[in-house]
Amino acid sequence: MKRPSHRPERVSELIRQHVGAWLTSEVRDPRIGFVTVIGVEVSPDLSHANVRVSVMGTEEEKAKSLEGLASAARYLRAQLANELSLRTSPELHFHLDRGIEHAQRIDRVLKELKESDD
């Protein structure tokens, strides 16, 4: 019986660390604002990586940041290929993760409900 491979998880974590480091030190694109990597899911064959990011700012700023990330994806893929020494580096796809916004909205509603009860 074949054991499940943990390689996609390891590659996901390496990509998350690398992209996070790139965002904090090497970003040159003015469209990319304050972006945090929330998580990375890599396909079982390691050909695609979905990178979930949180972006601070207005909806327009979020859209611009995603545009900037999409245009940097090929450059980042090449960097990953060099640094991670993978046979093929996954194609990067950036997606907005609204989990933090959602949690903040819930928190705000709960506070308002608590205040209205007092």
DSSP file (Angstrom, degrees, kcal/mol; ACC not computed):
  #  RESIDUE AA STRUCTURE BP1 BP2  ACC     N-H-->O    O-->H-N    N-H-->O    O-->H-N    TCO  KAPPA ALPHA  PHI   PSI    X-CA   Y-CA   Z-CA
    1    1 A M              0   0    0      0, 0.0     2,-0.4     0, 0.0     0, 0.0   0.000 360.0 360.0 360.0 134.5    0.0    0.0    0.0
    2    2 A K        -     0   0    0      1,-0.0     3,-0.0     3,-0.0     0, 0.0  -0.622 360.0-132.8 -82.6 129.5    1.3    3.4   -1.0
    3    3 A R        -     0   0    0     -2,-0.4     2,-0.1     1,-0.1    -1,-0.0  -0.540  30.7-101.1 -77.3 145.0    1.8    5.9    1.8
    4    4 A P        -     0   0    0      0, 0.0     2,-0.3     0, 0.0    -1,-0.1  -0.423  39.6-118.6 -66.1 141.1    0.4    9.4    1.2
    5    5 A S        -     0   0    0      1,-0.1     4,-0.2    -2,-0.1    -3,-0.0  -0.601  18.2-164.1 -82.8 138.3    3.1   11.9    0.3
    6    6 A H     >  +     0   0    0     -2,-0.3     4,-2.1     1,-0.1     3,-0.2   0.343  67.3 101.1 -97.3   4.6    3.8   14.9    2.5
    7    7 A R  H  > S+     0   0    0      1,-0.2     4,-3.1     2,-0.2     5,-0.3   0.908  74.7  55.0 -59.2 -46.1    5.7   16.6   -0.2
    8    8 A P  H  > S+     0   0    0      0, 0.0     4,-2.6     0, 0.0    -1,-0.2   0.905 109.6  48.7 -56.0 -38.9    2.9   18.9   -1.3
    9    9 A E  H  > S+     0   0    0     -3,-0.2     4,-2.3     2,-0.2    -2,-0.2   0.916 112.6  47.5 -65.4 -41.5    2.6   20.2    2.3
   10   10 A R  H  X S+     0   0    0     -4,-2.1     4,-2.2     2,-0.2    -1,-0.2   0.929 114.0  46.5 -64.6 -44.0    6.4   20.7    2.6
   11   11 A V  H  X S+     0   0    0     -4,-3.1     4,-2.6     2,-0.2     5,-0.2   0.902 110.4  54.5 -64.7 -39.9    6.5   22.5   -0.8
   12   12 A S  H  X S+     0   0    0     -4,-2.6     4,-2.6    -5,-0.3    -2,-0.2   0.927 109.5  47.0 -57.1 -46.2    3.4   24.6    0.3
   13   13 A E  H  X S+     0   0    0     -4,-2.3     4,-2.4     2,-0.2    -1,-0.2   0.904 111.6  50.2 -65.6 -41.4    5.2   25.8    3.4
   14   14 A L  H  X S+     0   0    0     -4,-2.2     4,-2.6     2,-0.2    -1,-0.2   0.904 112.4  47.5 -62.6 -41.2    8.4   26.6    1.5
   15   15 A I  H  X S+     0   0    0     -4,-2.6     4,-3.1     2,-0.2     5,-0.3   0.922 110.5  52.2 -65.3 -43.5    6.5   28.6   -1.0
   16   16 A R  H  X S+     0   0    0     -4,-2.6     4,-2.2    -5,-0.2    -2,-0.2   0.928 113.2  44.5 -58.6 -45.5    4.6   30.4    1.8
   17   17 A Q  H  X S+     0   0    0     -4,-2.4     4,-2.4     2,-0.2    -1,-0.2   0.928 115.7  46.7 -64.7 -45.3    7.9   31.4    3.5
   18   18 A H  H  X S+     0   0    0     -4,-2.6     4,-2.5     2,-0.2    -2,-0.2   0.937 114.7  44.7 -65.2 -47.6    9.6   32.4    0.2
   19   19 A V  H  X S+     0   0    0     -4,-3.1     4,-2.5     1,-0.2    -1,-0.2   0.904 113.4  52.1 -65.2 -39.8    6.7   34.5   -1.1
   20   20 A G  H  X S+     0   0    0     -4,-2.2     4,-1.6    -5,-0.3    -1,-0.2   0.917 110.8  47.0 -60.1 -44.0    6.3   36.1    2.4
   21   21 A A  H  X S+     0   0    0     -4,-2.4     4,-1.4     1,-0.2     5,-0.4   0.903 111.4  51.6 -64.8 -41.0   10.0   37.0    2.5
   22   22 A W  H  X>S+     0   0    0     -4,-2.5     4,-2.4     1,-0.2     5,-0.8   0.914 108.2  52.2 -61.3 -42.7    9.8   38.5   -1.0
   23   23 A L  H  <5S+     0   0    0     -4,-2.5    -1,-0.2     1,-0.2    -2,-0.2   0.835 112.6  44.8 -64.1 -32.7    6.8   40.6    0.0
   24   24 A T  H  <5S+     0   0    0     -4,-1.6    -1,-0.2    -5,-0.2    -2,-0.2   0.700 130.9  15.2 -86.1 -17.7    8.6   42.0    3.0
   25   25 A S  H  <5S+     0   0    0     -4,-1.4    -3,-0.2    -3,-0.3    -2,-0.2   0.714 125.0  35.1-127.9 -27.3   11.9   42.8    1.3
   26   26 A E  T  <5 +     0   0    0     -4,-2.4     2,-0.2    -5,-0.4    -3,-0.2   0.448  67.9 129.3-118.5   1.5   12.0   42.8   -2.5
   27   27 A V      < +     0   0    0     -5,-0.8    -4,-0.0    -4,-0.2    -5,-0.0  -0.397  18.2 166.5 -65.8 127.2    8.7   44.1   -3.9
   28   28 A R        +     0   0    0     -2,-0.2    -1,-0.2     0, 0.0     3,-0.0   0.523  43.7 103.7-112.1 -13.7    9.3   46.8   -6.4
   29   29 A D    >   -     0   0    0      1,-0.2     3,-1.3    39,-0.1    39,-0.1  -0.602  59.7-153.1 -78.4 118.6    5.7   47.0   -7.9
   30   30 A P  T 3  S+     0   0    0      0, 0.0    -1,-0.2     0, 0.0    35,-0.1   0.705  91.3  66.7 -65.6 -17.5    3.9   50.1   -6.6
   31   31 A R  T 3  S+     0   0    0     33,-0.1     2,-0.7    34,-0.1    37,-0.1   0.798  82.1  86.8 -71.2 -26.7    0.5   48.4   -7.1
   32   32 A I    <   +     0   0    0     -3,-1.3     3,-0.1    36,-0.1    33,-0.1  -0.649  61.0 176.1 -83.2 113.9    1.4   45.8   -4.4
   33   33 A G        -     0   0    0     -2,-0.7     2,-1.1    28,-0.3    -1,-0.1   0.283  53.1 -28.8 -90.6-142.8    0.3   47.2   -1.0
   34   34 A F  S    S+     0   0    0     22,-0.3    22,-2.2     2,-0.0     2,-0.4  -0.670  75.5 173.3 -81.2 101.8    0.4   45.7    2.4
   35   35 A V  E     -A   55   0A   0     -2,-1.1     2,-0.4    20,-0.2    20,-0.2  -0.914  17.4-167.7-117.6 136.0    0.0   42.0    1.6
   36   36 A T  E     -A   54   0A   0     18,-2.7    18,-2.8    -2,-0.4     2,-0.6  -0.983  23.2-128.3-122.0 133.2    0.2   39.0    4.0
   37   37 A V  E     +A   53   0A   0     -2,-0.4    16,-0.3    16,-0.2     3,-0.1  -0.709  25.7 179.9 -80.1 120.3    0.4   35.4    2.8
   38   38 A I  E     -     0   0A   0     14,-3.0     2,-0.3    -2,-0.6    15,-0.2   0.856  59.2 -34.2 -88.2 -41.5   -2.3   33.4    4.6
   39   39 A G  E     -A   52   0A   0     13,-1.5    13,-3.0     2,-0.0     2,-0.4  -0.984  46.7-134.9-172.5 166.5   -1.6   30.0    3.1
   40   40 A V  E     -A   51   0A   0     -2,-0.3     2,-0.5    11,-0.2    11,-0.2  -0.999   9.7-166.1-136.6 131.3   -0.6   28.0    0.1
   41   41 A E  E     -A   50   0A   0      9,-2.3     9,-3.0    -2,-0.4     2,-0.4  -0.981  10.9-161.2-116.9 127.1   -2.1   24.9   -1.4
   42   42 A V  E     -A   49   0A   0     -2,-0.5     7,-0.2     7,-0.2   -30,-0.1  -0.865  23.1-113.9-107.5 139.2   -0.1   23.0   -3.9
   43   43 A S    >   -     0   0    0      5,-2.6     3,-2.5    -2,-0.4     5,-0.1  -0.317  33.9-107.1 -65.5 154.1   -1.7   20.5   -6.3
   44   44 A P  T 3  S+     0   0    0      0, 0.0    -1,-0.1     0, 0.0   -37,-0.1   0.815 122.8  48.9 -54.8 -32.7   -0.6   16.8   -5.8
   45   45 A D  T 3  S-     0   0    0    -37,-0.0    -2,-0.1     3,-0.0    -3,-0.0   0.389 110.1-125.2 -88.4   5.2    1.6   16.9   -8.9
   46   46 A L  S <  S+     0   0    0     -3,-2.5     3,-0.1     2,-0.2    42,-0.0   0.673  78.0 118.9  63.2  20.7    3.2   20.2   -7.7
   47   47 A S  S    S+     0   0    0     43,-0.2    44,-3.0     1,-0.1     2,-0.4   0.724  72.0  34.9 -88.9 -20.8    2.3   22.0  -11.0
   48   48 A H  E     - b   0  91A   0     42,-0.3    -5,-2.6    -5,-0.1     2,-0.4  -0.983  59.7-167.0-135.0 145.1    0.0   24.6   -9.4
   49   49 A A  E     -Ab  42  92A   0     42,-2.9    44,-2.6    -2,-0.4     2,-0.7  -0.983  10.5-153.2-132.3 122.4    0.1   26.6   -6.2
   50   50 A N  E     -Ab  41  93A   0     -9,-3.0    -9,-2.3    -2,-0.4     2,-0.7  -0.855  14.5-160.8 -93.7 116.6   -2.9   28.6   -4.9
   51   51 A V  E     -Ab  40  94A   0     42,-3.4    44,-2.8    -2,-0.7     2,-0.5  -0.877   2.7-154.4-103.9 114.8   -1.5   31.4   -2.7
   52   52 A R  E     -Ab  39  95A   0    -13,-3.0   -14,-3.0    -2,-0.7   -13,-1.5  -0.781  19.6-177.9 -91.4 126.9   -4.1   32.9   -0.4
   53   53 A V  E     -Ab  37  96A   0     42,-3.0    44,-3.6    -2,-0.5     2,-0.4  -0.909  24.0-143.7-126.4 151.9   -3.3   36.5    0.6
   54   54 A S  E     -A   36   0A   0    -18,-2.8   -18,-2.7    -2,-0.3     2,-0.4  -0.941  20.6-164.6-109.1 135.5   -4.8   39.1    2.8
   55   55 A V  E     -A   35   0A   0     -2,-0.4     2,-0.2    42,-0.2   -20,-0.2  -0.983  11.3-140.2-126.7 128.5   -4.6   42.7    1.6
   56   56 A M        +     0   0    0    -22,-2.2   -22,-0.3    -2,-0.4     2,-0.2  -0.606  61.3  44.5 -81.6 144.8   -5.1   45.8    3.6
   57   57 A G  S    S-     0   0    0     -2,-0.2    -2,-0.1   -24,-0.1     2,-0.0  -0.714  90.9 -28.6 125.1-171.6   -7.0   48.7    2.0
   58   58 A T     >  -     0   0    0     -2,-0.2     4,-2.4     1,-0.1     5,-0.2  -0.194  64.4-100.6 -74.3 169.8  -10.0   49.6   -0.1
   59   59 A E  H  > S+     0   0    0      1,-0.2     4,-2.3     2,-0.2     5,-0.1   0.882 126.0  52.5 -59.3 -37.7  -11.5   47.2   -2.7
   60   60 A E  H  > S+     0   0    0      2,-0.2     4,-2.3     1,-0.2    -1,-0.2   0.914 109.3  48.0 -64.9 -43.3   -9.6   49.1   -5.4
   61   61 A E  H  > S+     0   0    0      2,-0.2     4,-2.4     1,-0.2   -28,-0.3   0.879 111.2  51.7 -64.8 -37.7   -6.3   48.8   -3.6
   62   62 A K  H  X S+     0   0    0     -4,-2.4     4,-2.3     2,-0.2    -2,-0.2   0.920 109.9  48.7 -64.2 -43.7   -6.9   45.1   -3.1
   63   63 A A  H  X S+     0   0    0     -4,-2.3     4,-2.1     1,-0.2    -2,-0.2   0.904 111.9  49.2 -62.8 -42.0   -7.6   44.6   -6.8
   64   64 A K  H  X S+     0   0    0     -4,-2.3     4,-2.6     2,-0.2    -2,-0.2   0.899 109.8  51.4 -65.0 -40.5   -4.4   46.6   -7.7
   65   65 A S  H  X S+     0   0    0     -4,-2.4     4,-2.6     1,-0.2    -2,-0.2   0.919 109.8  49.4 -62.5 -42.9   -2.4   44.4   -5.3
   66   66 A L  H  X S+     0   0    0     -4,-2.3     4,-2.6     2,-0.2    -1,-0.2   0.892 110.0  51.8 -63.4 -38.8   -3.8   41.2   -6.9
   67   67 A E  H  X S+     0   0    0     -4,-2.1     4,-2.2     2,-0.2    -2,-0.2   0.940 111.0  47.7 -59.8 -47.4   -2.9   42.6  -10.3
   68   68 A G  H  X S+     0   0    0     -4,-2.6     4,-1.4     1,-0.2    -2,-0.2   0.900 112.4  48.8 -61.7 -41.9    0.6   43.3   -9.2
   69   69 A L  H  X S+     0   0    0     -4,-2.6     4,-0.8     1,-0.2    -1,-0.2   0.908 109.7  52.4 -64.9 -41.2    1.0   39.9   -7.7
   70   70 A A  H >< S+     0   0    0     -4,-2.6     3,-0.6     1,-0.2     4,-0.4   0.897 110.3  47.8 -62.1 -39.8   -0.4   38.3  -10.8
   71   71 A S  H 3< S+     0   0    0     -4,-2.2     4,-0.4     1,-0.2     3,-0.3   0.774 113.1  48.7 -73.8 -22.9    2.2   40.1  -12.9
   72   72 A A  H 3X S+     0   0    0     -4,-1.4     4,-2.9    -5,-0.2     5,-0.2   0.551  86.6  92.5 -87.5  -8.1    5.0   39.1  -10.5
   73   73 A A  H <X S+     0   0    0     -4,-0.8     4,-2.5    -3,-0.6    19,-0.2   0.869  84.7  48.0 -58.0 -42.3    3.9   35.4  -10.5
   74   74 A R  H  > S+     0   0    0     -4,-0.4     4,-2.0    -3,-0.3    -1,-0.2   0.911 113.1  48.2 -66.6 -41.3    6.3   34.4  -13.4
   75   75 A Y  H  > S+     0   0    0     -4,-0.4     4,-2.2     2,-0.2    -2,-0.2   0.940 113.4  47.6 -61.5 -47.2    9.2   36.1  -11.8
   76   76 A L  H  X S+     0   0    0     -4,-2.9     4,-2.7     1,-0.2    -2,-0.2   0.881 108.5  55.1 -62.3 -38.7    8.4   34.5   -8.4
   77   77 A R  H  X S+     0   0    0     -4,-2.5     4,-2.3    -5,-0.2    -1,-0.2   0.912 108.6  48.2 -61.2 -42.2    8.1   31.1  -10.0
   78   78 A A  H  X S+     0   0    0     -4,-2.0     4,-1.9     2,-0.2    -2,-0.2   0.904 111.1  50.7 -64.5 -41.7   11.6   31.5  -11.5
   79   79 A Q  H  X S+     0   0    0     -4,-2.2     4,-2.6     1,-0.2     5,-0.2   0.918 110.4  49.7 -61.1 -43.8   13.0   32.5   -8.1
   80   80 A L  H  X S+     0   0    0     -4,-2.7     4,-3.1     1,-0.2     5,-0.3   0.904 106.6  55.4 -62.0 -41.7   11.3   29.5   -6.5
   81   81 A A  H  X S+     0   0    0     -4,-2.3     4,-0.7     1,-0.2     5,-0.4   0.899 112.7  43.1 -58.6 -41.4   12.8   27.2   -9.1
   82   82 A N  H  < S+     0   0    0     -4,-1.9    -2,-0.2     2,-0.1    -1,-0.2   0.929 121.2  38.0 -69.2 -46.0   16.3   28.5   -8.3
   83   83 A E  H  < S+     0   0    0     -4,-2.6    -2,-0.2     1,-0.2    -3,-0.2   0.840 121.7  39.6 -80.4 -33.7   15.9   28.5   -4.5
   84   84 A L  H  < S-     0   0    0     -4,-3.1    -1,-0.2    -5,-0.2    -3,-0.2   0.518  92.1-139.2 -96.2  -4.4   13.9   25.3   -4.0
   85   85 A S     <  +     0   0    0     -4,-0.7     2,-0.3    -5,-0.3    -3,-0.1   0.900  41.1 163.6  43.1  54.1   15.7   23.2   -6.6
   86   86 A L        -     0   0    0     -5,-0.4     3,-0.2    -6,-0.3    -1,-0.2  -0.708  48.3-126.1 -94.2 150.5   12.4   21.6   -7.8
   87   87 A R  S    S+     0   0    0      1,-0.3     2,-0.4    -2,-0.3    -1,-0.1   0.958 101.7  10.7 -59.8 -50.3   12.3   19.8  -11.1
   88   88 A T  S    S-     0   0    0     -3,-0.1    -1,-0.3   -42,-0.0     0, 0.0  -0.999  81.2-136.6-129.5 132.2    9.3   22.0  -12.1
   89   89 A S        -     0   0    0     -2,-0.4   -12,-0.1    -3,-0.2    -8,-0.1  -0.682  32.4-106.6 -85.5 137.7    8.3   25.0  -10.1
   90   90 A P        -     0   0    0      0, 0.0     2,-0.4     0, 0.0   -42,-0.3  -0.282  28.9-110.6 -65.8 147.7    4.5   25.3   -9.6
   91   91 A E  E     -b   48   0A   0    -44,-3.0   -42,-2.9     1,-0.0     2,-0.4  -0.640  38.4-130.4 -72.7 130.3    2.6   28.0  -11.4
   92   92 A L  E     -b   49   0A   0     -2,-0.4     2,-0.4   -44,-0.2   -42,-0.2  -0.724  24.8-175.9 -94.1 133.1    1.5   30.6   -8.8
   93   93 A H  E     -b   50   0A   0    -44,-2.6   -42,-3.4    -2,-0.4     2,-0.4  -0.991  14.4-149.3-125.7 121.5   -2.1   31.7   -8.6
   94   94 A F  E     -b   51   0A   0     -2,-0.4     2,-0.4   -44,-0.2   -42,-0.2  -0.769  16.7-178.7 -96.9 135.1   -2.9   34.5   -6.1
   95   95 A H  E     -b   52   0A   0    -44,-2.8   -42,-3.0    -2,-0.4     2,-0.4  -0.983  29.8-115.5-132.7 141.9   -6.4   34.7   -4.4
   96   96 A L  E     -b   53   0A   0     -2,-0.4     2,-0.6   -44,-0.2   -42,-0.2  -0.629  24.6-153.7 -76.3 127.7   -7.8   37.1   -1.9
   97   97 A D        -     0   0    0    -44,-3.6     3,-0.3    -2,-0.4     4,-0.2  -0.917  12.2-176.2-103.7 117.4   -8.5   35.5    1.4
   98   98 A R     >  +     0   0    0     -2,-0.6     4,-2.7     1,-0.2     5,-0.2   0.214  51.8 108.8 -98.8  15.5  -11.3   37.4    3.2
   99   99 A G  H  > S+     0   0    0      1,-0.2     4,-2.4     2,-0.2    -1,-0.2   0.892  79.7  47.2 -58.6 -43.7  -11.1   35.4    6.4
  100  100 A I  H  > S+     0   0    0     -3,-0.3     4,-2.4     2,-0.2    -1,-0.2   0.928 113.3  48.4 -66.6 -44.5   -9.6   38.1    8.5
  101  101 A E  H  > S+     0   0    0     -4,-0.2     4,-2.5     1,-0.2    -2,-0.2   0.923 111.7  50.7 -58.6 -44.4  -12.1   40.7    7.2
  102  102 A H  H  X S+     0   0    0     -4,-2.7     4,-2.3     1,-0.2    -2,-0.2   0.913 110.2  48.7 -61.2 -44.6  -14.9   38.3    7.9
  103  103 A A  H  X S+     0   0    0     -4,-2.4     4,-2.4     1,-0.2    -1,-0.2   0.888 111.2  50.3 -63.3 -40.2  -13.7   37.7   11.5
  104  104 A Q  H  X S+     0   0    0     -4,-2.4     4,-2.4     2,-0.2    -2,-0.2   0.898 109.7  50.8 -65.6 -39.9  -13.4   41.5   12.1
  105  105 A R  H  X S+     0   0    0     -4,-2.5     4,-2.4     2,-0.2    -2,-0.2   0.920 111.1  48.0 -63.0 -44.6  -16.9   42.0   10.8
  106  106 A I  H  X S+     0   0    0     -4,-2.3     4,-2.6     1,-0.2    -2,-0.2   0.920 111.6  50.6 -61.7 -44.2  -18.3   39.3   13.2
  107  107 A D  H  X S+     0   0    0     -4,-2.4     4,-2.3     1,-0.2    -2,-0.2   0.909 110.2  49.7 -59.9 -43.6  -16.4   40.8   16.1
  108  108 A R  H  X S+     0   0    0     -4,-2.4     4,-2.4     2,-0.2    -1,-0.2   0.919 111.4  48.5 -62.5 -44.9  -17.8   44.3   15.3
  109  109 A V  H  X S+     0   0    0     -4,-2.4     4,-2.5     1,-0.2    -2,-0.2   0.914 111.1  50.4 -62.7 -43.4  -21.4   43.0   15.1
  110  110 A L  H  X S+     0   0    0     -4,-2.6     4,-2.3     2,-0.2    -1,-0.2   0.907 110.5  49.5 -62.5 -41.6  -20.9   41.1   18.4
  111  111 A K  H  X S+     0   0    0     -4,-2.3     4,-2.5     2,-0.2    -1,-0.2   0.915 111.1  49.8 -62.5 -42.7  -19.6   44.2   20.1
  112  112 A E  H  X S+     0   0    0     -4,-2.4     4,-2.0     1,-0.2    -2,-0.2   0.905 111.4  48.9 -63.8 -40.4  -22.5   46.3   18.8
  113  113 A L  H  X S+     0   0    0     -4,-2.5     4,-1.2     2,-0.2    -1,-0.2   0.902 111.5  49.3 -64.2 -40.7  -25.0   43.7   20.1
  114  114 A K  H  X S+     0   0    0     -4,-2.3     4,-1.3     1,-0.2     3,-0.2   0.907 111.0  49.8 -65.3 -42.0  -23.3   43.6   23.5
  115  115 A E  H  < S+     0   0    0     -4,-2.5    -1,-0.2     1,-0.2    -2,-0.2   0.867 108.5  52.5 -65.0 -36.3  -23.4   47.4   23.7
  116  116 A S  H  < S+     0   0    0     -4,-2.0    -1,-0.2     1,-0.2    -2,-0.2   0.766 107.4  53.3 -72.6 -23.3  -27.1   47.5   22.7
  117  117 A D  H  <        0   0    0     -4,-1.2    -1,-0.2    -3,-0.2    -2,-0.2   0.795 360.0 360.0 -77.0 -29.1  -27.9   45.0   25.5
  118  118 A D     <        0   0    0     -4,-1.3    -1,-0.2    -3,-0.1    -2,-0.2   0.490 360.0 360.0 -72.9 360.0  -26.2   47.2   28.2
